Amino acid sequence: MPRDVKKISALIIAATMIFSSFAFFITGFRASGDTTGTQKLDSFVVNYAVDSDTESAYMASGFTFMKLYYGNQSMADFSATLPDQMTTVDGRKQLVVELLRSNETYAVLRSAVNATTLREPKESSIMEALCSVLVFKPSRCLLPA
């Protein structure tokens, strides 16, 4: 092969690699930066229903959601403490609690790995359910009682 053909071939291959890398970065940033439809939660305990897009985005990051429909304030007070109690082994919070007033009391727990509904939740049944639903098990779930 003549020397000029080798140079042109090398330039074409180099240009293809550069442009493909450039296209990868452009499409990657656009896809990961597209947060339309999701909201940033200001707290791990909220008094409103989180929209499904935001919930899905947080669950994809390893968070678990607990929707507590309550008529009993003591159950709401207990549930508000759970994000601090159910941290990962390295201390990161992983639970978002939605407190929603209702005529009946029940809880819906959802994560990327599991989901469950508690019809008549009590403190002990909520703790048990969280241990089975949380993506990253807190130390209180790993150690025998």
C-alpha positions in Angstrom: 0.0 0.0 0.0 1.3 3.4 -0.8 2.2 5.7 2.0 -0.5 8.3 1.3 -3.3 5.7 1.5 -2.0 4.6 5.0 -2.1 8.2 6.2 -5.6 8.8 4.9 -6.8 5.5 6.4 -5.3 6.5 9.8 -6.9 9.9 9.6 -10.3 8.4 8.8 -10.1 5.9 11.7 -8.9 8.7 14.1 -11.7 11.0 13.0 -14.3 8.3 13.4 -13.1 7.6 17.0 -13.1 11.3 17.9 -16.6 12.0 16.5 -18.1 8.8 18.1 -16.7 9.9 21.5 -18.1 13.3 21.0 -21.5 11.9 20.1 -21.4 9.6 23.1 -20.8 12.5 25.5 -23.5 14.6 23.9 -26.2 11.9 24.0 -25.1 10.7 27.5 -25.3 14.2 29.1 -28.7 14.9 27.5 -30.1 11.6 28.7 -28.8 11.8 32.3 -29.5 15.5 32.6 -33.1 15.2 31.6 -34.9 15.7 34.9 -38.1 17.1 33.5 -41.0 15.4 35.3 -39.0 14.7 38.5 -38.8 16.9 41.6 -36.1 17.1 44.2 -37.3 16.1 47.6 -36.4 18.6 50.3 -36.9 16.0 53.1 -37.1 12.3 53.7 -40.5 12.8 55.4 -43.1 14.6 53.3 -46.8 15.4 53.9 -47.9 14.9 50.3 -47.9 12.2 47.6 -44.8 12.2 45.5 -45.4 11.9 41.8 -44.6 8.6 40.1 -41.8 10.0 37.9 -39.9 11.3 41.0 -40.6 8.0 42.9 -39.3 5.9 40.0 -36.1 8.1 39.7 -35.4 7.8 43.4 -36.2 4.0 43.5 -33.7 3.5 40.6 -31.1 5.1 42.9 -31.8 2.6 45.7 -34.4 4.5 47.7 -37.5 2.9 49.3 -40.8 4.7 49.6 -43.3 4.2 52.4 -46.7 5.7 52.0 -48.5 5.8 55.3 -52.2 6.5 55.1 -53.1 7.4 58.6 -55.8 8.6 60.9 -53.8 7.9 64.0 -51.2 10.7 64.8 -49.0 8.4 66.9 -48.4 6.1 63.9 -47.4 9.2 61.8 -45.0 10.4 64.5 -43.4 6.9 64.7 -43.1 6.8 60.9 -41.5 10.2 60.7 -38.5 8.8 62.7 -37.9 5.8 60.3 -35.6 7.5 57.8 -33.1 8.1 60.6 -33.5 4.6 62.0 -33.3 2.7 58.7 -30.0 4.1 57.3 -27.6 2.0 55.3 -24.6 0.4 57.1 -22.5 3.4 56.1 -25.1 5.9 57.5 -26.9 7.1 54.4 -30.6 7.6 54.4 -32.5 5.4 52.0 -36.2 5.7 53.1 -38.7 8.4 52.0 -41.9 8.5 54.1 -45.0 10.0 52.7 -47.5 10.9 55.4 -51.0 11.1 53.9 -54.1 11.7 56.1 -56.9 9.2 55.6 -59.9 7.7 57.3 -58.2 4.3 57.6 -54.6 3.4 58.5 -52.5 1.3 56.2 -49.0 1.4 54.7 -47.6 0.8 51.2 -43.9 0.0 50.9 -42.1 0.0 47.5 -38.5 -0.4 46.4 -36.7 -1.6 43.3 -36.6 -5.1 44.7 -39.9 -5.6 46.6 -43.2 -4.1 47.5 -45.8 -4.9 50.2 -49.0 -3.4 51.7 -49.7 -3.5 55.5 -53.4 -3.3 56.2 -53.2 -2.7 59.9 -49.7 -1.5 60.5 -48.1 -1.7 63.9 -44.6 -0.5 64.7 -43.2 -4.1 64.7 -44.9 -5.1 61.4 -43.6 -1.9 59.8 -40.0 -2.7 60.9 -40.3 -6.3 59.7 -41.7 -5.2 56.3 -39.0 -2.5 55.9 -36.3 -5.2 56.5 -37.7 -7.2 53.6 -38.3 -4.3 51.3 -35.2 -2.1 51.7 -32.6 -2.5 49.0 -29.7 -2.0 51.4 -30.4 -3.7 54.7 -29.7 -1.6 57.8 -27.7 -3.1 60.6 -30.8 -3.6 62.8 -32.1 -6.0 60.1 -28.8 -7.9 59.8 -28.3 -8.5 63.5 -30.5 -11.1 65.3 -32.8 -9.6 67.9 
